């Protein structure tokens, strides 16, 4: 099933950052878990005190141990390094830049569009925009702004995927929800919008915001990597799949296919 809800397919992604962890096998474990839930892609940041390795190196080691899920290093990187990751993953790589621009490489471009100053560049060049929003109304407003800018630059607004980025804390289950929090929505914190509650309430939030057309999907950042990603996949995602709102298998093999994005002109199909 490739379930849809509201406006188009629901897209889901997750961060797999682990502060102070440099063992690639620990990342392989988390990415495989995310892949078992059919998530579009995972992200790995480069701003957590890396001293022995970097996101591109880790994801290049993760690639052969996974088959379908997209791999996105959230760091500015040389084009050759991103192209290498795209090659070893057979078309599953993404790239990020604080100031996205035209580039000859073909990997999906993912950029943070939370700050207003970044939105025109993101709308012009990115394939996926991440937005930290604490309400569906805020998310919808930014999505509409980005789509309007994309149209101004001659792009098809439908070709830009806008995902809400939330930190999720599923440690205390449904009973942790508070008024205006949990099932009522995220709470703004210094780290950004934070959802605290259980997998069921989170599934309702995801389905509700997507059904309203406020977002094309979600990029979820586990507060506690292993615990929250496991509850996200086995709880929230499983419930969305059961309700026919999220796919149960990957219909393609590349990140572009997962996101429903057209292949850029001149790009060869992945082997």
Buried (B, 14 or more C-beta within 10 A) or exposed (E): EBBBBBBBBBBBBBBBBBEEBEEBEBBBBBBBBBBEBBBBBBBBBBEEEBEEBBBBBBBBBBBEBBEBBBBBBBBEBEEEBBBBBBBBBBBBBBBBBEEBEEEEBBBBBBBBBBEEEBBBBBBBBBBBBBBBBBBBEBBBBBBBBBBEBBBEEEBEBEEBBBBBBBBBBBBEBBEBBEEEBBBBBBBEEEEBBBBBBBBBBBBBBBBBBBBBBBBBBBBBBBBBBBEBBBBBBBBBBBBBBEEEBBBBEBEEBBBBBBBBBEBEEEEEEBE
